[in-house]
Amino acid sequence: MPLLSRIDYILDQSCCLIVASAVMIIDVYRVFNYTKSICVPVFIANACITAGLSKVLKRCINHSRPPGARKSSPGMPSNHATVLSFLSVCAVFALQICVESTPVPGLTRNNAWRLFPVPAVPDIPASWVKPLQALLIVYSLYLTRLRVVQGHHTVAQVVVGYLFGTGCAVLCLTANYARYGGKQPGGRVDELSFLMKTVVVAASSLVVLIAARSVFRSAMRGREFASSLKGL
């Protein structure tokens, strides 16, 4: 197998792990540095809900995957493309907010009661923002392309998935930030009371756990299907 094809295969197989790890790192950074903001877990939960809606659409449309695909389930729209586009749009927007909101009003970085107290992580330099935004978009498009190259989906399925995820992300961002006149970079969700924030974070955590369970079960079914094909 050529080196580039091998890299493509590894990136495709580890797509969920890479994205989940990146999301976890961002959320941990949020927990330690922006203790009053809940926008990250809220948007992660929204991404999971969007993925769930994508699965419902799959069942309704019932569009077959390309011949030879490892999964036998419907493929329109692509769940990977949906989640990748949703998260990339939110990340690009968040990077822009970080620059436009420096210094961050209304948020307090908390360095108290840590086992190993360290200085708070500085904001991302403004000169890094545009390259990072471009990298995120290119990376999400590249991983989406791999869903076609590796035979999981047709071009139409990933295009619809990417557009669906982008549209849902825009709707969520609009609902949280449109005509918002407050001082919180996290938008309306960060204006909630402590009790409401606790409820929202708990609900978001539950949604993420349900989504993680669904992803795990889907991955196991995909492996079983691939094993059955090898046995033929």
DRENDO-1510 file (C-alpha; in Angstrom, 1 decimal, always signed):
<recs>
REC; n; res; u; v; w
REC; 1; MET; +0.0; +0.0; +0.0 .
REC; 2; PRO; +1.5; +3.4; -1.0 .
REC; 3; LEU; +2.4; +5.7; +1.9 .
REC; 4; LEU; -0.3; +8.3; +1.1 .
REC; 5; SER; -3.0; +5.7; +0.9 .
REC; 6; ARG; -1.8; +4.2; +4.2 .
REC; 7; ILE; -1.9; +7.7; +5.9 .
REC; 8; ASP; -5.4; +8.2; +4.4 .
REC; 9; TYR; -6.5; +4.9; +5.8 .
REC; 10; ILE; -5.1; +5.6; +9.3 .
REC; 11; LEU; -6.7; +9.1; +9.4 .
REC; 12; ASP; -10.1; +7.7; +8.3 .
REC; 13; GLN; -10.0; +4.9; +10.8 .
REC; 14; SER; -9.0; +7.2; +13.7 .
REC; 15; CYS; -11.3; +10.1; +12.7 .
REC; 16; CYS; -13.7; +9.6; +15.6 .
REC; 17; LEU; -10.8; +9.3; +18.1 .
REC; 18; ILE; -9.0; +12.4; +16.8 .
REC; 19; VAL; -12.1; +14.5; +16.9 .
REC; 20; ALA; -13.2; +13.2; +20.3 .
REC; 21; SER; -9.7; +13.8; +21.7 .
REC; 22; ALA; -9.7; +17.4; +20.4 .
REC; 23; VAL; -13.1; +18.1; +21.9 .
REC; 24; MET; -12.0; +16.6; +25.2 .
REC; 25; ILE; -8.9; +18.7; +25.3 .
REC; 26; ILE; -10.8; +21.9; +24.5 .
REC; 27; ASP; -13.4; +21.1; +27.3 .
REC; 28; VAL; -10.6; +20.4; +29.8 .
REC; 29; TYR; -9.0; +23.7; +28.9 .
REC; 30; ARG; -12.4; +25.4; +29.4 .
REC; 31; VAL; -12.9; +23.7; +32.9 .
REC; 32; PHE; -9.5; +24.9; +34.1 .
REC; 33; ASN; -9.4; +28.4; +32.6 .
REC; 34; TYR; -12.9; +29.6; +32.1 .
REC; 35; THR; -14.8; +28.2; +35.0 .
REC; 36; LYS; -17.9; +30.4; +34.5 .
REC; 37; SER; -18.5; +29.5; +30.9 .
REC; 38; ILE; -20.7; +26.6; +29.7 .
REC; 39; CYS; -20.7; +27.3; +26.0 .
REC; 40; VAL; -18.3; +24.5; +25.1 .
REC; 41; PRO; -20.3; +21.6; +26.7 .
REC; 42; VAL; -23.5; +23.1; +25.3 .
REC; 43; PHE; -22.2; +23.2; +21.7 .
REC; 44; ILE; -20.7; +19.7; +22.1 .
REC; 45; ALA; -24.1; +18.5; +23.1 .
REC; 46; ASN; -25.6; +20.3; +20.2 .
REC; 47; ALA; -23.2; +18.5; +17.9 .
REC; 48; CYS; -24.3; +15.2; +19.4 .
REC; 49; ILE; -28.0; +16.1; +18.9 .
REC; 50; THR; -27.2; +17.1; +15.3 .
REC; 51; ALA; -25.6; +13.7; +14.8 .
REC; 52; GLY; -28.7; +12.1; +16.2 .
REC; 53; LEU; -30.9; +14.1; +13.8 .
REC; 54; SER; -28.6; +12.9; +11.0 .
REC; 55; LYS; -29.2; +9.3; +12.0 .
REC; 56; VAL; -33.0; +9.9; +11.9 .
REC; 57; LEU; -32.7; +11.4; +8.4 .
REC; 58; LYS; -30.7; +8.3; +7.3 .
REC; 59; ARG; -33.5; +6.0; +8.3 .
REC; 60; CYS; -36.1; +8.3; +6.6 .
REC; 61; ILE; -34.2; +8.8; +3.3 .
REC; 62; ASN; -32.9; +5.2; +3.3 .
REC; 63; HIS; -30.2; +5.8; +0.7 .
REC; 64; SER; -27.8; +2.9; +0.2 .
REC; 65; ARG; -24.1; +3.2; +0.7 .
REC; 66; PRO; -21.8; +2.5; -2.3 .
REC; 67; PRO; -21.1; -1.1; -3.2 .
REC; 68; GLY; -18.5; -2.7; -1.0 .
REC; 69; ALA; -19.1; -0.3; +2.0 .
REC; 70; ARG; -18.3; -1.9; +5.4 .
REC; 71; LYS; -21.6; -0.9; +6.9 .
REC; 72; SER; -25.0; -2.0; +5.6 .
REC; 73; SER; -26.9; +0.8; +7.2 .
REC; 74; PRO; -28.3; +3.8; +5.1 .
REC; 75; GLY; -25.7; +6.4; +4.2 .
REC; 76; MET; -27.6; +9.7; +3.5 .
REC; 77; PRO; -26.5; +12.0; +5.1 .
REC; 78; SER; -23.0; +11.1; +6.3 .
REC; 79; ASN; -22.8; +11.3; +10.1 .
REC; 80; HIS; -19.0; +11.9; +10.0 .
REC; 81; ALA; -19.4; +14.8; +7.6 .
REC; 82; THR; -22.3; +16.2; +9.7 .
REC; 83; VAL; -20.3; +16.3; +12.9 .
REC; 84; LEU; -17.1; +17.4; +11.3 .
REC; 85; SER; -18.7; +20.4; +9.7 .
REC; 86; PHE; -20.7; +21.3; +12.8 .
REC; 87; LEU; -17.6; +21.3; +15.0 .
REC; 88; SER; -15.4; +23.0; +12.5 .
REC; 89; VAL; -17.9; +25.9; +12.1 .
REC; 90; CYS; -18.2; +26.3; +15.8 .
REC; 91; ALA; -14.4; +26.2; +16.3 .
REC; 92; VAL; -13.8; +28.7; +13.6 .
REC; 93; PHE; -16.4; +31.0; +15.2 .
REC; 94; ALA; -14.9; +30.5; +18.7 .
REC; 95; LEU; -11.4; +31.4; +17.4 .
REC; 96; GLN; -12.8; +34.6; +16.0 .
REC; 97; ILE; -14.5; +35.4; +19.3 .
REC; 98; CYS; -11.3; +34.8; +21.2 .
REC; 99; VAL; -9.5; +37.5; +19.2 .
REC; 100; GLU; -12.4; +40.0; +19.2 .
REC; 101; SER; -13.0; +39.5; +23.0 .
REC; 102; THR; -9.4; +39.9; +24.2 .
REC; 103; PRO; -9.2; +40.8; +27.1 .
REC; 104; VAL; -12.1; +38.5; +27.8 .
REC; 105; PRO; -14.8; +40.4; +29.7 .
REC; 106; GLY; -17.0; +38.7; +32.3 .
REC; 107; LEU; -14.8; +35.6; +32.6 .
REC; 108; THR; -12.3; +34.9; +35.3 .
REC; 109; ARG; -9.5; +32.5; +34.9 .
REC; 110; ASN; -9.2; +30.5; +38.1 .
REC; 111; ASN; -5.9; +29.2; +39.3 .
REC; 112; ALA; -6.8; +28.5; +42.9 .
REC; 113; TRP; -6.7; +25.1; +44.6 .
REC; 114; ARG; -4.7; +23.2; +42.0 .
REC; 115; LEU; -2.3; +20.4; +42.9 .
REC; 116; PHE; +0.4; +22.1; +40.8 .
REC; 117; PRO; -0.5; +25.8; +40.4 .
REC; 118; VAL; +0.6; +27.1; +37.0 .
REC; 119; PRO; +0.0; +30.4; +35.2 .
REC; 120; ALA; -3.2; +30.4; +33.2 .
REC; 121; VAL; -2.8; +29.5; +29.5 .
REC; 122; PRO; -2.5; +32.7; +27.5 .
REC; 123; ASP; -5.0; +33.6; +24.8 .
REC; 124; ILE; -4.2; +32.5; +21.2 .
REC; 125; PRO; -2.1; +35.1; +19.5 .
REC; 126; ALA; -4.2; +37.1; +16.9 .
REC; 127; SER; -1.7; +36.2; +14.2 .
REC; 128; TRP; -2.4; +32.5; +14.7 .
REC; 129; VAL; -6.2; +32.8; +14.3 .
REC; 130; LYS; -6.6; +32.9; +10.5 .
REC; 131; PRO; -4.1; +30.0; +9.8 .
REC; 132; LEU; -5.8; +27.9; +12.5 .
REC; 133; GLN; -9.3; +28.7; +11.0 .
REC; 134; ALA; -8.1; +27.7; +7.6 .
REC; 135; LEU; -6.4; +24.5; +9.0 .
REC; 136; LEU; -9.7; +23.5; +10.7 .
REC; 137; ILE; -11.7; +23.9; +7.6 .
REC; 138; VAL; -9.2; +22.1; +5.3 .
REC; 139; TYR; -8.8; +19.3; +7.8 .
REC; 140; SER; -12.6; +18.8; +8.2 .
REC; 141; LEU; -13.0; +18.8; +4.4 .
REC; 142; TYR; -10.1; +16.4; +4.0 .
REC; 143; LEU; -11.5; +13.9; +6.5 .
REC; 144; THR; -14.9; +14.3; +4.8 .
REC; 145; ARG; -13.3; +13.5; +1.4 .
REC; 146; LEU; -11.8; +10.3; +2.9 .
REC; 147; ARG; -15.3; +9.0; +3.6 .
REC; 148; VAL; -15.7; +8.8; -0.2 .
REC; 149; VAL; -12.2; +7.6; -1.0 .
REC; 150; GLN; -12.4; +4.8; +1.6 .
REC; 151; GLY; -15.7; +3.7; +0.2 .
REC; 152; HIS; -18.0; +4.5; +3.1 .
REC; 153; HIS; -20.2; +7.0; +1.3 .
REC; 154; THR; -21.0; +8.5; -2.0 .
REC; 155; VAL; -20.1; +12.1; -2.9 .
REC; 156; ALA; -23.8; +13.1; -2.5 .
REC; 157; GLN; -24.0; +11.6; +0.9 .
REC; 158; VAL; -21.0; +13.5; +2.3 .
REC; 159; VAL; -22.0; +16.8; +0.6 .
REC; 160; VAL; -25.5; +16.6; +2.2 .
REC; 161; GLY; -24.0; +15.7; +5.5 .
REC; 162; TYR; -21.5; +18.5; +5.5 .
REC; 163; LEU; -24.2; +21.1; +4.5 .
REC; 164; PHE; -26.6; +19.7; +7.1 .
REC; 165; GLY; -24.0; +20.0; +9.9 .
REC; 166; THR; -23.0; +23.5; +8.7 .
REC; 167; GLY; -26.6; +24.6; +8.7 .
REC; 168; CYS; -27.3; +23.3; +12.2 .
REC; 169; ALA; -24.1; +24.9; +13.5 .
REC; 170; VAL; -25.2; +28.3; +12.0 .
REC; 171; LEU; -28.6; +27.9; +13.6 .
REC; 172; CYS; -27.1; +27.1; +17.1 .
REC; 173; LEU; -24.7; +30.0; +16.9 .
REC; 174; THR; -27.4; +32.4; +15.7 .
REC; 175; ALA; -29.7; +31.4; +18.5 .
REC; 176; ASN; -26.9; +32.0; +21.1 .
REC; 177; TYR; -25.3; +35.2; +19.7 .
REC; 178; ALA; -27.7; +37.0; +17.3 .
REC; 179; ARG; -28.6; +40.4; +18.7 .
REC; 180; TYR; -26.9; +39.5; +22.0 .
REC; 181; GLY; -25.9; +42.7; +23.8 .
REC; 182; GLY; -24.3; +41.1; +26.9 .
REC; 183; LYS; -20.6; +41.0; +27.8 .
REC; 184; GLN; -20.1; +37.2; +27.8 .
REC; 185; PRO; -18.1; +35.7; +24.9 .
REC; 186; GLY; -20.1; +32.5; +25.6 .
REC; 187; GLY; -23.3; +34.3; +24.6 .
REC; 188; ARG; -26.7; +33.8; +26.1 .
REC; 189; VAL; -25.9; +30.4; +27.7 .
REC; 190; ASP; -23.4; +32.1; +30.0 .
REC; 191; GLU; -26.0; +34.6; +31.2 .
REC; 192; LEU; -28.0; +31.8; +32.8 .
REC; 193; SER; -28.2; +31.4; +36.6 .
REC; 194; PHE; -26.0; +29.0; +38.4 .
REC; 195; LEU; -28.9; +26.5; +38.8 .
REC; 196; MET; -29.8; +26.6; +35.2 .
REC; 197; LYS; -26.1; +26.2; +34.2 .
REC; 198; THR; -25.9; +23.1; +36.4 .
REC; 199; VAL; -29.0; +21.7; +34.7 .
REC; 200; VAL; -27.7; +22.5; +31.2 .
REC; 201; VAL; -24.3; +21.0; +31.9 .
REC; 202; ALA; -25.8; +17.8; +33.4 .
REC; 203; ALA; -28.2; +17.5; +30.4 .
REC; 204; SER; -25.3; +18.1; +28.0 .
REC; 205; SER; -23.2; +15.5; +29.7 .
REC; 206; LEU; -26.0; +13.0; +29.4 .
REC; 207; VAL; -26.4; +13.7; +25.7 .
REC; 208; VAL; -22.7; +13.2; +25.2 .
REC; 209; LEU; -22.7; +9.9; +27.0 .
REC; 210; ILE; -25.6; +8.6; +24.9 .
REC; 211; ALA; -23.9; +9.8; +21.7 .
REC; 212; ALA; -20.6; +8.1; +22.8 .
REC; 213; ARG; -22.5; +4.8; +23.5 .
REC; 214; SER; -24.1; +5.1; +20.0 .
REC; 215; VAL; -20.8; +5.6; +18.3 .
REC; 216; PHE; -19.2; +2.7; +20.1 .
REC; 217; ARG; -22.1; +0.3; +19.2 .
REC; 218; SER; -22.0; +1.6; +15.6 .
REC; 219; ALA; -18.2; +0.9; +15.4 .
REC; 220; MET; -18.7; -2.6; +16.8 .
REC; 221; ARG; -21.4; -3.4; +14.2 .
REC; 222; GLY; -19.1; -2.1; +11.5 .
REC; 223; ARG; -16.3; -4.4; +12.6 .
REC; 224; GLU; -18.7; -7.3; +12.7 .
REC; 225; PHE; -19.9; -6.6; +9.2 .
REC; 226; ALA; -16.3; -6.3; +7.9 .
REC; 227; SER; -15.4; -9.6; +9.6 .
REC; 228; SER; -18.4; -11.3; +7.9 .
REC; 229; LEU; -17.3; -10.0; +4.5 .
REC; 230; LYS; -13.8; -11.4; +5.1 .
REC; 231; GLY; -15.3; -14.8; +5.9 .
REC; 232; LEU; -17.1; -15.0; +2.6 .
</recs>
